[in-house]
Amino acid sequence: MINRCALIVRPAAPYVEWAAGLDDSGAAPRPDDEPSVYLIPDVDSIAEAWAFLERLYDGIFRVELHGWHTDERAWPRDRTFAMFQEWFDVDIASSIEDLVGGPFVDDLDDDETTEP
């Protein structure tokens, strides 16, 4: 088991509606699409994980918005934690098993490898 928890983030109806309204193609994410997973430090309780999420939700919000539409002018303004909770369904996993056992590689930085 590794010393991390995971935030599992899926789009909810307001995010899907925002994405669908960006153009007339009809393309939009679906709540059952593959979720995004964000590793956070190991915490002692789910409440502590939510408190951690509340401190960094806007960064996750920005990553999720950028994943669908890169023009920040189309993003919702005045994003709040309450809005984040409406736009995304979040599950917290506190037991993370590493079945590979090798180093982690950051695919955004070819030179960065982290030993588990």
C-alpha positions as CSV (number, residue, x, y, z in Angstrom):
1,M,0.0,0.0,0.0
2,I,1.3,3.5,-0.8
3,N,1.1,6.6,1.4
4,R,-1.5,8.4,-0.8
5,C,-5.2,8.7,-1.1
6,A,-7.0,9.3,-4.4
7,L,-9.7,11.7,-5.4
8,I,-11.7,10.2,-8.2
9,V,-13.4,13.0,-10.2
10,R,-16.3,12.5,-12.7
11,P,-18.3,15.1,-14.5
12,A,-21.8,15.9,-13.2
13,A,-24.7,17.4,-15.1
14,P,-23.6,21.1,-14.9
15,Y,-20.2,20.3,-16.4
16,V,-21.8,18.2,-19.1
17,E,-24.2,21.0,-19.9
18,W,-21.4,23.6,-20.0
19,A,-19.4,21.4,-22.4
20,A,-22.3,20.6,-24.6
21,G,-23.1,24.3,-24.9
22,L,-19.7,25.3,-26.2
23,D,-20.6,24.5,-29.8
24,D,-23.3,22.9,-31.8
25,S,-21.6,19.6,-32.4
26,G,-23.5,17.8,-29.7
27,A,-20.2,16.5,-28.3
28,A,-20.1,16.4,-24.5
29,P,-18.4,14.3,-21.8
30,R,-20.6,11.6,-20.1
31,P,-20.6,10.9,-16.4
32,D,-19.7,7.3,-17.1
33,D,-16.6,8.3,-19.1
34,E,-13.2,7.4,-17.5
35,P,-12.8,9.5,-14.4
36,S,-9.8,11.6,-13.5
37,V,-7.8,10.4,-10.5
38,Y,-5.7,12.8,-8.4
39,L,-3.3,11.5,-5.7
40,I,-3.2,13.5,-2.4
41,P,-1.3,12.9,0.8
42,D,-2.4,10.0,3.0
43,V,-5.0,11.3,5.5
44,D,-6.5,9.9,8.6
45,S,-10.1,10.5,7.7
46,I,-12.5,11.2,4.8
47,A,-13.2,14.6,6.4
48,E,-9.5,15.4,6.2
49,A,-9.4,14.5,2.5
50,W,-12.4,16.8,1.9
51,A,-10.6,19.6,3.7
52,F,-7.6,19.0,1.5
53,L,-9.8,19.0,-1.6
54,E,-11.4,22.3,-0.4
55,R,-7.9,23.9,-0.4
56,L,-7.0,22.8,-3.9
57,Y,-10.3,22.4,-5.7
58,D,-9.7,25.3,-8.1
59,G,-6.6,23.6,-9.6
60,I,-8.5,20.4,-10.2
61,F,-11.4,22.5,-11.6
62,R,-9.0,24.2,-14.0
63,V,-7.5,20.9,-15.2
64,E,-10.9,19.5,-15.8
65,L,-12.1,22.5,-17.7
66,H,-8.9,22.6,-19.8
67,G,-9.4,18.9,-20.6
68,W,-12.5,19.8,-22.5
69,H,-11.9,23.4,-23.7
70,T,-8.6,25.3,-23.6
71,D,-10.0,28.8,-24.1
72,E,-10.2,30.1,-20.5
73,R,-12.6,32.9,-21.7
74,A,-15.3,30.2,-22.0
75,W,-14.7,28.9,-18.5
76,P,-17.2,29.8,-15.7
77,R,-16.1,32.7,-13.6
78,D,-16.1,32.9,-9.8
79,R,-15.6,29.2,-9.3
80,T,-16.3,28.2,-5.7
81,F,-15.9,24.9,-3.8
82,A,-19.8,24.6,-3.7
83,M,-19.8,25.0,-7.5
84,F,-17.0,22.4,-7.8
85,Q,-19.2,20.0,-5.8
86,E,-22.1,20.6,-8.1
87,W,-20.1,20.2,-11.3
88,F,-18.2,17.0,-10.3
89,D,-18.9,13.8,-8.4
90,V,-16.0,13.0,-6.2
91,D,-15.1,9.7,-4.5
92,I,-12.3,9.3,-2.1
93,A,-10.2,6.2,-2.0
94,S,-8.0,5.8,1.1
95,S,-6.5,2.5,0.3
96,I,-4.1,2.6,-2.7
97,E,-2.2,-0.5,-3.7
98,D,0.8,-0.3,-6.0
99,L,0.7,-3.6,-8.0
100,V,3.6,-2.6,-10.2
101,G,6.2,-1.9,-7.5
102,G,8.5,0.2,-9.9
103,P,9.2,3.9,-10.0
104,F,6.5,6.4,-10.9
105,V,7.2,8.4,-14.1
106,D,5.7,11.9,-14.6
107,D,4.7,11.9,-18.3
108,L,4.9,15.7,-18.3
109,D,8.6,15.6,-17.3
110,D,10.7,12.9,-18.9
111,D,13.5,13.5,-16.4
112,E,11.4,13.0,-13.3
113,T,11.1,9.6,-11.8
114,T,9.9,8.9,-8.3
115,E,10.5,5.8,-6.3
116,P,7.4,4.5,-4.4
